[in-house]
């Protein structure tokens, strides 16, 4: 019943497909095939590295000591950032909210920048560009759009009216 529609169901070999010779192939297809094979090899290498890493077990005391040292360094560096920003506010007579917003912006953008650089070095240029642009779009959308939405909703709930236009 299905054999005319799906000949591969009854034959052990799939039907032969016509392939383009190398001089007939389009440059974009050649580029994509090279990138996909490179990506496939990188994925295989990454999987092998992950398996080797899982085989090596680190002792519990080492993991706990690394965790505690990381927590200590984070606490020390955080207190240093607070001290420096407080000194900067006093010395330059800046508003503390301006310095705080700048620090929050730097704290959210530095990891995105490092991620984009790592992707570019690994050869994933499209991912690096998408990460750099996409993170900015998300930050602006959430950072500006969400507070504007909350403010608009709060004004609506407080005043019980929607913006009305009086046309004479």
N, C-alpha and C positions, 0 to 999 in steps of 0.2 A: 504494500500500500504506500509506504513512504519512500520506496527506492527511487522513483523519478525525482522527488523533491530533495531527498538527502542521500545521495549516492555513497557518501562516506560511512553510512550506517551499516551497509552490507559488505563493503570491501575493506580488507584489512589495511590498505594503504590509502591515504588521503589523495584526492585528485591533484595532479601536478599543476603548479602555478607557474605562469610565465614570469620570469624575472628579467629585469633590465640588465643589459651589459653595463660594465663600469663606465664606458664612455657615453652611454645613453642616460645614466642616472642623473637626476637633477642635483645641483650642488647642495641644496638644503637637505635632501634625503641623505646624501653622504654624510653631511655634518651631523644630522640627527642620529644616524646609525652609529657613528663613531662615539657620540656622546652617550648614547644608551648603552653601548658595550663598555665604555669607561665607567659609567655609573654602576652597571652590573658587577664589574670587577671590584669596584670600591665597596659595594654592598657585601660581596662575598668576603673580602678582606676584613671588613668591619665585623662580620658575623664570626669569623675565625678568631679574631682578636678578643671578642667578647667571650667566646667559649673558653679560650685560654685563660682569660682573666677570672672566669668563674671557677676554673679548676684550682687556681691558686687561692688558698684560703688565708686570709690575714687573721692573726690572733685577735682575740677579743680585747685584750689590754691595749693593743695598738689602736684599734678603732675608737675605744673610749678615750684614750689620751688625745687623739687627733680631734675628737669632738670637743673635749674640754679646752684644748688650746685654741681651737677656732672660736669658741664662745668667749674666751678671754681676750683674744685679739679684736673681736668685734666690739666688745665692751670698751676696750681701751681706745680704739679708733673712733668710736662714736663719741666718747667724752672729749676726744681731741677735736673733732669736727664741731661740737657744741661750743667748746672754748674758743676756737678760731672764729666761728661765726658770731659769737657774742662780742668778741674783740673788734671784729669788722663793723658790726652795728654801732658800737660806741665810737670807734675812731672815725668812721666816715659819716656818722650821723644819718644812717639809713634806717628805713622802717624795718622792723624785725620780720614782718610778714613777707617783704620783698626778698630778703636773704633766705628765709625759709622756703619760699616758693622756688627760688633758684636752686637751692640744694636738692629739693624734691625732684625738680626737672632733671638735674644732672644725675641724680641717683637712678632715675628711670631710663635715661637715655644711654648711659655708659654701657650697660649690658647689651642693649640692642646694637650698639656700635661694634662691640667686640664680637658679637654673634655674626654680624654682616661681614666683618673682616675675616673671620674664620671660614665662613662659607665661600668668600671670594678666593681665599688662598687654597681651598680644597677644590676649586674649579667650578663651583656652583654659582656662576655669576648672576643668573636669573633669580635664584633664591636670595642672593645678597641684596640685589636691587629691590626685590619685593619685600624683603624684611626691613630695609631702611625706609622705604616709602610707606609700607603698610603700618609699621609701628607709629609713624608720625600721624597717619590718618586716624588710627585708633585712639592715640593720645589726645588729639584735638577733638575728635568726636565725643569721647567720654569726658575729657577735661573741660570742654566748653559747652557741649550739648546737654550733658546730664545736669549740671548746675542750672542751666537756663530752663530746662524742663521742670526741675524741682521748684525753682523760683516762680515760674509761670503757674504751676499747679497750686503752689501755696497762695499766690495772689488770687487765683480763682476761688479757692476754698475760703479765703478770708473775706473777700468782697462779695461772694456769691453772684458775681456777674462776669460775663465774658466781655472782652474788649468790644465796645460798641462805637460805631461811627455815626455821628450826627450829620446828616446831609441836609443842607438848607433847601 
